Amino acid sequence: MEQELRTIFWQDGAVVMIDQRALPLVERYITCTDYRQVIAAINELTIRGAPAIGVAAAMGIALGALSIEASTPAAFRDAFDEICRQFAASRPTARNLFWAIERMQRRFDSVLSAAGEIPPGSDAAA
């Protein structure tokens, strides 16, 4: 039975992805401990293919959110939005990238709404 090739996964608080530039000769993985490293991997074609880019963006945004140090929900939101903007700029024509960003933003809004930070029915909760 062949061993499954893992393209991208979460391990020990980091995003680990196969370096597709090395394929098919070498199976090499890179570990991203900062969301900016995930952005670089997208820019440098370390990870490619629409679905993989979308997953990398979602995981990178989550990684970035974990690093935010903010004293208020508004400050956290500003930092989160900036991380999303940086991912959007990484590959402006990648549709799956924007799908992942939008999904992460909706999830973020639903968490804040559940916590009572965004009143139900406000524009931000849509």
C-alpha positions in Angstrom: 0.0 0.0 0.0 1.4 3.4 -1.0 1.9 6.1 1.5 -0.5 9.0 1.1 1.1 12.2 -0.1 0.0 15.1 2.0 -0.1 18.4 0.2 -0.8 20.8 3.1 -1.5 20.2 6.8 -1.4 21.8 10.2 1.3 20.5 12.6 2.5 21.9 15.9 1.0 25.3 15.4 2.5 25.7 11.9 1.4 25.2 8.3 3.4 22.5 6.5 3.1 22.2 2.8 4.8 20.2 0.1 7.3 22.2 -2.0 5.8 21.6 -5.4 8.8 23.2 -7.1 10.8 20.1 -6.1 8.4 17.6 -7.5 8.5 15.0 -9.0 12.2 14.3 -8.2 12.1 15.2 -4.5 9.4 15.1 -1.9 10.3 18.2 0.3 8.1 20.0 2.8 8.4 23.5 4.1 7.1 24.7 7.5 5.5 28.1 7.8 5.4 29.4 11.4 4.3 32.9 10.3 1.5 33.9 7.9 3.9 35.9 5.8 5.8 32.7 5.0 2.5 31.3 3.6 2.1 34.4 1.5 5.7 33.9 0.2 4.9 30.3 -0.6 1.9 31.3 -2.7 4.0 34.1 -4.4 6.9 31.8 -5.1 4.8 28.9 -6.5 5.9 26.6 -3.6 2.2 25.7 -3.4 0.1 25.8 -6.6 -3.2 24.7 -8.0 -6.4 26.6 -7.2 -7.6 24.3 -4.4 -4.2 24.1 -2.7 -3.8 27.9 -2.9 -7.3 28.3 -1.3 -6.4 25.9 1.5 -3.0 27.5 2.0 -4.7 31.0 2.3 -7.3 29.8 4.8 -4.6 28.1 6.9 -2.3 31.1 6.6 -5.1 33.5 7.7 -5.7 31.2 10.7 -2.0 31.2 11.5 -1.9 35.0 11.3 -5.0 35.4 13.5 -3.3 33.3 16.2 -0.4 35.8 16.2 -2.5 39.0 16.6 -2.0 40.8 19.8 -4.8 43.3 20.3 -6.4 44.9 23.3 -9.9 45.4 21.7 -12.1 43.6 19.3 -11.8 46.5 16.9 -8.0 46.4 16.9 -8.1 42.6 16.4 -10.5 43.2 13.5 -8.2 45.7 11.9 -5.2 43.4 12.2 -7.3 40.4 10.8 -8.5 42.5 7.9 -4.9 43.5 7.1 -3.8 39.9 7.0 -6.7 39.2 4.6 -5.6 42.1 2.4 -2.0 40.8 2.3 -3.3 37.4 1.2 -5.5 39.0 -1.5 -2.5 40.8 -2.9 -0.5 37.6 -3.1 -2.3 36.2 -6.2 -4.9 38.7 -7.3 -6.3 36.5 -10.1 -6.7 33.3 -8.0 -10.4 32.7 -7.5 -10.0 30.0 -4.9 -7.8 32.3 -2.9 -10.6 34.9 -2.7 -13.1 32.2 -1.9 -10.9 31.2 1.1 -10.4 34.7 2.2 -14.2 35.5 2.1 -15.0 32.2 3.9 -12.5 33.1 6.7 -14.0 36.6 7.0 -17.5 35.2 7.3 -16.3 32.7 9.9 -14.6 35.5 11.8 -17.8 37.6 11.7 -19.9 34.7 12.9 -17.5 34.1 15.9 -17.6 37.8 16.8 -21.4 37.8 16.4 -21.7 34.8 18.7 -19.5 36.6 21.2 -21.8 39.6 21.1 -19.3 42.0 19.5 -21.4 42.5 16.3 -25.1 43.1 16.6 -27.1 40.6 14.6 -28.3 42.2 11.3 -25.4 44.6 11.1 -23.6 45.0 7.7 -20.4 43.3 9.2 -22.4 40.2 10.1 -23.7 39.6 6.6 
